[in-house]
């Protein structure tokens, strides 16, 4: 069994939590209303931060659709910052 620290080695626990949240909710295009209560930041900031993390650490984030996740984060960051 893979432990939570082995899934994304060398990434902080808070970053791992954000990535897990993104992976859980991205397929449903949802979860925005729980970002602030869960992480204490706006959805726009969340998507900017996670998108940058995915771009900066592509070899450390094992996901077959990494480019799609990065594009999703960029789209959601724009949409949540403009209120759409």
HELIX and SHEET records of a PDB file:
HELIX    1   1 UNK A    4  UNK A    7  1                                   4    
HELIX    2   2 UNK A   13  UNK A   25  1                                  13    
HELIX    3   3 UNK A   26  UNK A   28  5                                   3    
HELIX    4   4 UNK A   32  UNK A   34  5                                   3    
HELIX    5   5 UNK A   35  UNK A   39  1                                   5    
HELIX    6   6 UNK A   43  UNK A   56  1                                  14    
HELIX    7   7 UNK A   58  UNK A   60  5                                   3    
HELIX    8   8 UNK A   66  UNK A   82  1                                  17    
END                                                                             
